[in-house]
Amino acid sequence: MAAAGLPTAGGEIPVRDVVMEVVRRRSGRVAATLAVVEDLLVEEGDASRVALEFLEDLQNAASHGSEGLLTTEELLPLRGPRTVDGWESVDRFWGTVVAWCDESGVELESSASLRAVEHPGLRSIMWPSCRSLADGRRVGLSDVVLYEKATGAPMAAFGHHPRE
């Protein structure tokens, strides 16, 4: 939280809230936060799980193309080698869900309604849990749940993390 420029006293802050703070274009904290993520990815247990959850939420938030947020292209060069591996793992998972939805006839909604959300509290809940696609559609947690139920693929946290 210190790397993200958030207070470290006063209790836990949800990962999605940390993400929404650092992904803001003017925060200037994403590189420092990704360096912490890089270190957490080598640890066992909760630390690496939280790091992957951060990467997932960061990718999802950046995917919406909001003017005030960093883009995926801006984030890519800031990743370390372990972060690249985690990033690609998260990306493959969401790509697999999208492919399954397309093959199974699950109709994905337009991402336009997500970008219309102006309330910061609602954005911090919705944007990290859904991913906007290049074709204007979005995939979200409800689609992940459908994928998990249909395929039996385990879903811990947001789906791609190994069960402990």
Residue, then its C-alpha position, 0 to 999 in steps of 0.5 A: m500500500a505504501a508503494a501505491g501511495l495509500p495509507t498503511a495504517g487503519g486496516e486493509i484496503p481491498v486490492r481493487d481499490v489499490v488498483m484503481e488508485v495506481v492505474r490513474r494516469r496522474s498517480g505516478r505509483v504504478a511502477a513502484t507498485l509493480a516492483v512490489v508485485e514482482d517481489l510478491l510473486v516469488e513468495e508462497g501462499d497469500a502473497s503470490r495470490v494477492a499479487l496475481e489478483f492485483l495483476e488481474d484487476l489492473q489488466n481489467a481496469a486498464s482494458h476499459g480505455s478510460e481517458g484518466l487511466l493508464t492503458t495496457e500498452e503503457l503498463l507493459p514496459l513496467r513489468g518485471p520478468r515474474t510479473v510478465d509471467g503472471w500477467e500472461s497467465v491472467d491474460r490466458f485465463w480471460g482469453t480462455v473464458v472469452a473463447w469458451c463464451d464464443e464457442s458456447g454461444v454465451e452472448l457478451e454484453s457491450s462494454a460501453s455501459l461500463r465506461a459510462v459509470e462515473h461514481p468512483g465507488l462503483r467504478s472500483i467495484m465494477w471495472p476491476s471485475c470486468r474486462s473490455l475487449a477490443d471488439g467492444r464487448r466485455v467479459g465479467l465474473s458472471d461469464v467466469v462463473l458460467y465457464e467454471k460451471a460448464t468446464g469444471a475448471p477450478m475457480a479460486a479468487f477470480g478463476h486462474h489461481p491454483r487452489e491451495 
